Amino acid sequence: MAQTNLRKSLIIPQNLNSGESTRKSGINTETDLLQKLGIKAITKEELLQKVEQDFSLLPAVLKGTSSSKAIIRYGCAKVLMDLSDKYSEKLGPYIDDFTVLLDSKYRILTWNAMAIIANLTKVDRDRKFDAIFDKYYGFLNNEYMVTVANVVGNSAKIALAKPHLVQRITTELLKVENIKLTPHLTAECKRVIIEHTIKSFDAFFEKIEAKEQVLSFAKKQLHSTRTFLRKEAQSFLEKWD
C-alpha cells in the first residue's frame, strides 16, 4: 500500500517535468529550424511548409527577420511574404510587427514589409493601415527606385481592399511624375515607375473620382521616350478614355 501511494506521489512531478520538456522541445524546434535555414539544411520552401502545418511557428519566423545572418533574415521575410498572401487571417494579428519592419536598415526587409502589409489590408478590420497611410506613401519620396516602385506596385491591392482610401491613394500616385531624381532613381527609372503607376490605376480606375486627372496623367506619356510606357498609356486610354 505504501509503495502504491509512493508511486502516485511521483505522478505530479513526472508530468511537470514532461510539460517543461515539451516547452523546451518547442523552443528547440523553432531555434533548430532557423539554424537549419542558416546552414541551408532546409530551404525557404520547406520552412514555409512547416509553418503551414503549425502556425505557432510564426513568431519564431518573424524573429528570424532580425537575425544577423542574411540567409536567415531574408529567408524568413520571404516565407512571411508568401504566407501573407495565402493566409492573411493568420498573419493579420502581426501587422504592427511588419509596420516596424518598414523602418529596417535593410531595404529588402522594407520591401518585404510593404508587400506583406498590402496583403494584410484585406483583413485589416481595425484599420491599422489607415493609421500608417502617410508613413507608407511617404516612401514615394524615397531615393531608391525599387522602394518607390514597391509602393506603386502594391497600391492596387490596397485600393481594392480599402475602397474608402481610393481617392487618397490616387492623389499620392499622381505625384510620381514630380518625384526627384537621385543617383538611385534616374530619369529612366522614373519612367518605369510611371508605367507601373498607370498599371495600378487600371486595376481600380472605376472607383476613382478624379478620372480626368488620371486620364490626363496617362496622356502625358503618349510621347514618352520609353516604348513600354507609351504602349501602357495608349492601352490604358483606349480602355478608359
Secondary structure, DSSP 8 states (H G I E B T S, - for coil): -HHHHHHHHTHHHHHHHHHHHHHHHHHHHHHHHHHHHHTTSS-HHHHHHHHHH-GGGHHHHHHHTT-SSHHHHHHHHHHHHHHHHH-HHHHGGGHHHHHHHTT-SSHHHHHHHHHHHHHHGGG-TT-HHHHTHHHHHHGGG-S-HHHHHHHHHHHHHHHHH-GGGHHHHHHHHGGGGG---BTTB-HHHHHHHHHHHHHHHHHHGGG-S-HHHHHHHHHTTTT-S-HHHHHHHHHHHHHH-
